[in-house]
Amino acid sequence: MASEKANFPSGLVNVLFGWLVSLMKALVVHRQDRVVEMVRAVLGKHNPDVIYASSGLDALLTSRVEAFDLIVCGTDLPVVTGFELIRSLRTNSVNRNTPVVFITDVPDPRAIHLAQVLGVDNQMQVSEIGDKLDDVLKGLPAERRQSSP
């Protein structure tokens, strides 16, 4: 039996391939479901492919082998803290240059300084997620995001 090949118009194939490649891929790491839901609501407007983790260790293992366009994480994570996660990513990972957003409950000058030293791109409090995270997403280069239709 001879195998038959589907014959799709090349323009359609190019459009579909471009759409698949342009989908933003995000990693969200936080221990509180309420915060994850807030982040999910903002990310949902941009139709990303999102992987969620509730511990720093799960996120670390995932982010060492899988490339992301954005990482959103809390600082106080179980097993591996957000600071340890980012330090590891910045030194030995496929996500060495991936933008990172830290979410904190309360601003702490020492934590802010450490995050800056580690190369965290944005920091925000839980109460600022709705406004600031959307601005971060809009500021990503076009090739890192896919806006909703």
ZADO-1210 file (C-alpha; in nm, 4 decimals, padded with zeros to 6 digits):
<atoms>
<atom x="00.0000" y="00.0000" z="00.0000" code="MET" pos="1"/>
<atom x="00.1499" y="00.3269" z="-00.1067" code="ALA" pos="2"/>
<atom x="00.1560" y="00.5967" z="00.1575" code="SER" pos="3"/>
<atom x="-00.0254" y="00.9145" z="00.0723" code="GLU" pos="4"/>
<atom x="00.0877" y="01.2542" z="00.1811" code="LYS" pos="5"/>
<atom x="-00.1572" y="01.5270" z="00.2817" code="ALA" pos="6"/>
<atom x="-00.1391" y="01.8205" z="00.0452" code="ASN" pos="7"/>
<atom x="-00.1966" y="02.1475" z="00.2350" code="PHE" pos="8"/>
<atom x="-00.1560" y="02.4894" z="00.0749" code="PRO" pos="9"/>
<atom x="00.1928" y="02.6149" z="00.1615" code="SER" pos="10"/>
<atom x="00.0580" y="02.9515" z="00.2843" code="GLY" pos="11"/>
<atom x="-00.1622" y="02.7782" z="00.5418" code="LEU" pos="12"/>
<atom x="00.1276" y="02.5634" z="00.6598" code="VAL" pos="13"/>
<atom x="00.3468" y="02.8728" z="00.7017" code="ASN" pos="14"/>
<atom x="00.0770" y="03.0558" z="00.8991" code="VAL" pos="15"/>
<atom x="00.0149" y="02.7575" z="01.1286" code="LEU" pos="16"/>
<atom x="00.3856" y="02.6978" z="01.1814" code="PHE" pos="17"/>
<atom x="00.4455" y="03.0660" z="01.2586" code="GLY" pos="18"/>
<atom x="00.1595" y="03.0642" z="01.5101" code="TRP" pos="19"/>
<atom x="00.2920" y="02.7533" z="01.6866" code="LEU" pos="20"/>
<atom x="00.6444" y="02.8893" z="01.7045" code="VAL" pos="21"/>
<atom x="00.5313" y="03.2291" z="01.8322" code="SER" pos="22"/>
<atom x="00.3349" y="03.1026" z="02.1331" code="LEU" pos="23"/>
<atom x="00.4841" y="03.2317" z="02.4526" code="MET" pos="24"/>
<atom x="00.5944" y="02.9675" z="02.6992" code="LYS" pos="25"/>
<atom x="00.5892" y="03.0644" z="03.0665" code="ALA" pos="26"/>
<atom x="00.6852" y="02.8958" z="03.3917" code="LEU" pos="27"/>
<atom x="00.4873" y="03.0055" z="03.6976" code="VAL" pos="28"/>
<atom x="00.6188" y="02.9012" z="04.0379" code="VAL" pos="29"/>
<atom x="00.4384" y="02.9912" z="04.3569" code="HIS" pos="30"/>
<atom x="00.3224" y="02.8064" z="04.6643" code="ARG" pos="31"/>
<atom x="-00.0071" y="02.9932" z="04.7095" code="GLN" pos="32"/>
<atom x="-00.2986" y="02.8931" z="04.4865" code="ASP" pos="33"/>
<atom x="-00.4511" y="03.2411" z="04.5190" code="ARG" pos="34"/>
<atom x="-00.1406" y="03.4002" z="04.3688" code="VAL" pos="35"/>
<atom x="-00.1199" y="03.1395" z="04.0927" code="VAL" pos="36"/>
<atom x="-00.4811" y="03.2174" z="03.9994" code="GLU" pos="37"/>
<atom x="-00.4033" y="03.5905" z="03.9849" code="MET" pos="38"/>
<atom x="-00.1058" y="03.5242" z="03.7549" code="VAL" pos="39"/>
<atom x="-00.3138" y="03.2827" z="03.5463" code="ARG" pos="40"/>
<atom x="-00.5784" y="03.5525" z="03.4940" code="ALA" pos="41"/>
<atom x="-00.3222" y="03.7987" z="03.3572" code="VAL" pos="42"/>
<atom x="-00.1374" y="03.5429" z="03.1453" code="LEU" pos="43"/>
<atom x="-00.4660" y="03.4164" z="03.0036" code="GLY" pos="44"/>
<atom x="-00.5082" y="03.7400" z="02.8074" code="LYS" pos="45"/>
<atom x="-00.1934" y="03.6519" z="02.6107" code="HIS" pos="46"/>
<atom x="-00.2669" y="03.2820" z="02.5418" code="ASN" pos="47"/>
<atom x="00.0676" y="03.1415" z="02.6572" code="PRO" pos="48"/>
<atom x="00.1633" y="02.7817" z="02.7079" code="ASP" pos="49"/>
<atom x="00.2071" y="02.7773" z="03.0871" code="VAL" pos="50"/>
<atom x="00.3662" y="02.5222" z="03.3163" code="ILE" pos="51"/>
<atom x="00.2892" y="02.5586" z="03.6861" code="TYR" pos="52"/>
<atom x="00.5039" y="02.4398" z="03.9753" code="ALA" pos="53"/>
<atom x="00.4481" y="02.4795" z="04.3477" code="SER" pos="54"/>
<atom x="00.8052" y="02.4160" z="04.4630" code="SER" pos="55"/>
<atom x="01.1392" y="02.5587" z="04.3681" code="GLY" pos="56"/>
<atom x="01.2798" y="02.2104" z="04.3148" code="LEU" pos="57"/>
<atom x="01.0140" y="02.1184" z="04.0577" code="ASP" pos="58"/>
<atom x="01.0735" y="02.4471" z="03.8790" code="ALA" pos="59"/>
<atom x="01.4502" y="02.4007" z="03.8878" code="LEU" pos="60"/>
<atom x="01.4317" y="02.0546" z="03.7339" code="LEU" pos="61"/>
<atom x="01.1875" y="02.1708" z="03.4659" code="THR" pos="62"/>
<atom x="01.3741" y="02.4880" z="03.3777" code="SER" pos="63"/>
<atom x="01.7108" y="02.3189" z="03.3400" code="ARG" pos="64"/>
<atom x="01.5955" y="02.1280" z="03.0344" code="VAL" pos="65"/>
<atom x="01.3041" y="02.3259" z="02.8930" code="GLU" pos="66"/>
<atom x="01.3345" y="02.6781" z="02.7527" code="ALA" pos="67"/>
<atom x="01.0821" y="02.9427" z="02.8603" code="PHE" pos="68"/>
<atom x="01.0058" y="03.2960" z="02.7425" code="ASP" pos="69"/>
<atom x="00.9127" y="03.4160" z="03.0909" code="LEU" pos="70"/>
<atom x="00.9504" y="03.2884" z="03.4461" code="ILE" pos="71"/>
<atom x="00.7224" y="03.4217" z="03.7194" code="VAL" pos="72"/>
<atom x="00.8063" y="03.3034" z="04.0692" code="CYS" pos="73"/>
<atom x="00.7688" y="03.3726" z="04.4354" code="GLY" pos="74"/>
<atom x="01.0663" y="03.4199" z="04.6611" code="THR" pos="75"/>
<atom x="00.9504" y="03.1953" z="04.9445" code="ASP" pos="76"/>
<atom x="00.9252" y="02.8539" z="04.7790" code="LEU" pos="77"/>
<atom x="00.9514" y="02.5136" z="04.9442" code="PRO" pos="78"/>
<atom x="01.2742" y="02.3112" z="04.9125" code="VAL" pos="79"/>
<atom x="01.4541" y="02.5565" z="04.6796" code="VAL" pos="80"/>
<atom x="01.3808" y="02.9277" z="04.7329" code="THR" pos="81"/>
<atom x="01.3126" y="03.1663" z="04.4478" code="GLY" pos="82"/>
<atom x="01.6566" y="03.3202" z="04.5005" code="PHE" pos="83"/>
<atom x="01.8289" y="02.9813" z="04.4765" code="GLU" pos="84"/>
<atom x="01.6229" y="02.8946" z="04.1704" code="LEU" pos="85"/>
<atom x="01.7228" y="03.2100" z="03.9841" code="ILE" pos="86"/>
<atom x="02.0881" y="03.1837" z="04.0884" code="ARG" pos="87"/>
<atom x="02.0973" y="02.8336" z="03.9452" code="SER" pos="88"/>
<atom x="01.9174" y="02.9327" z="03.6262" code="LEU" pos="89"/>
<atom x="02.1518" y="03.2240" z="03.5641" code="ARG" pos="90"/>
<atom x="02.4601" y="03.0052" z="03.5945" code="THR" pos="91"/>
<atom x="02.3671" y="02.6695" z="03.4451" code="ASN" pos="92"/>
<atom x="02.0493" y="02.6525" z="03.2380" code="SER" pos="93"/>
<atom x="01.8887" y="02.6949" z="02.8990" code="VAL" pos="94"/>
<atom x="01.7017" y="02.9845" z="03.0647" code="ASN" pos="95"/>
<atom x="02.0120" y="03.1865" z="03.1461" code="ARG" pos="96"/>
<atom x="01.8703" y="03.4943" z="02.9689" code="ASN" pos="97"/>
<atom x="01.4997" y="03.4394" z="03.0274" code="THR" pos="98"/>
<atom x="01.3174" y="03.7359" z="03.1843" code="PRO" pos="99"/>
<atom x="01.2232" y="03.6675" z="03.5470" code="VAL" pos="100"/>
<atom x="00.9501" y="03.8314" z="03.7536" code="VAL" pos="101"/>
<atom x="00.9638" y="03.7962" z="04.1322" code="PHE" pos="102"/>
<atom x="00.6419" y="03.8174" z="04.3312" code="ILE" pos="103"/>
<atom x="00.6672" y="03.9070" z="04.6998" code="THR" pos="104"/>
<atom x="00.4170" y="03.9633" z="04.9775" code="ASP" pos="105"/>
<atom x="00.5984" y="04.2594" z="05.1314" code="VAL" pos="106"/>
<atom x="00.8880" y="04.4625" z="04.9900" code="PRO" pos="107"/>
<atom x="01.2150" y="04.3938" z="05.1706" code="ASP" pos="108"/>
<atom x="01.5174" y="04.6113" z="05.0780" code="PRO" pos="109"/>
<atom x="01.7596" y="04.3191" z="05.1197" code="ARG" pos="110"/>
<atom x="01.5474" y="04.0912" z="04.9024" code="ALA" pos="111"/>
<atom x="01.5133" y="04.3633" z="04.6389" code="ILE" pos="112"/>
<atom x="01.8907" y="04.4098" z="04.6311" code="HIS" pos="113"/>
<atom x="01.9586" y="04.0352" z="04.6097" code="LEU" pos="114"/>
<atom x="01.7073" y="03.9990" z="04.3267" code="ALA" pos="115"/>
<atom x="01.8809" y="04.2787" z="04.1348" code="GLN" pos="116"/>
<atom x="02.2195" y="04.1145" z="04.1865" code="VAL" pos="117"/>
<atom x="02.0788" y="03.7834" z="04.0567" code="LEU" pos="118"/>
<atom x="01.9457" y="03.9528" z="03.7437" code="GLY" pos="119"/>
<atom x="01.5735" y="03.9467" z="03.8169" code="VAL" pos="120"/>
<atom x="01.4071" y="04.1650" z="03.5551" code="ASP" pos="121"/>
<atom x="01.0969" y="04.2745" z="03.7480" code="ASN" pos="122"/>
<atom x="00.9708" y="04.2602" z="04.1044" code="GLN" pos="123"/>
<atom x="00.6192" y="04.3172" z="04.2261" code="MET" pos="124"/>
<atom x="00.4012" y="04.2637" z="04.5263" code="GLN" pos="125"/>
<atom x="00.1035" y="04.0307" z="04.5138" code="VAL" pos="126"/>
<atom x="-00.1287" y="04.3327" z="04.5170" code="SER" pos="127"/>
<atom x="00.0385" y="04.4656" z="04.1979" code="GLU" pos="128"/>
<atom x="00.0074" y="04.1523" z="03.9826" code="ILE" pos="129"/>
<atom x="-00.2914" y="04.2719" z="03.7783" code="GLY" pos="130"/>
<atom x="-00.1300" y="04.5966" z="03.6670" code="ASP" pos="131"/>
<atom x="00.2414" y="04.5287" z="03.6557" code="LYS" pos="132"/>
<atom x="00.2460" y="04.1758" z="03.5127" code="LEU" pos="133"/>
<atom x="00.0360" y="04.2810" z="03.2152" code="ASP" pos="134"/>
<atom x="00.2839" y="04.5640" z="03.1489" code="ASP" pos="135"/>
<atom x="00.5728" y="04.3150" z="03.1666" code="VAL" pos="136"/>
<atom x="00.4022" y="04.0909" z="02.9114" code="LEU" pos="137"/>
<atom x="00.3366" y="04.3828" z="02.6772" code="LYS" pos="138"/>
<atom x="00.7034" y="04.4775" z="02.7052" code="GLY" pos="139"/>
<atom x="00.8329" y="04.1382" z="02.5940" code="LEU" pos="140"/>
<atom x="00.9684" y="04.1296" z="02.2395" code="PRO" pos="141"/>
<atom x="00.7052" y="04.0210" z="01.9855" code="ALA" pos="142"/>
<atom x="00.8847" y="03.6928" z="01.9214" code="GLU" pos="143"/>
<atom x="00.8439" y="03.6038" z="02.2916" code="ARG" pos="144"/>
<atom x="00.4698" y="03.6586" z="02.3123" code="ARG" pos="145"/>
<atom x="00.1457" y="03.5883" z="02.1293" code="GLN" pos="146"/>
<atom x="-00.1363" y="03.8345" z="02.1913" code="SER" pos="147"/>
<atom x="-00.4897" y="03.7127" z="02.2140" code="SER" pos="148"/>
<atom x="-00.6974" y="03.7545" z="01.8979" code="PRO" pos="149"/>
</atoms>
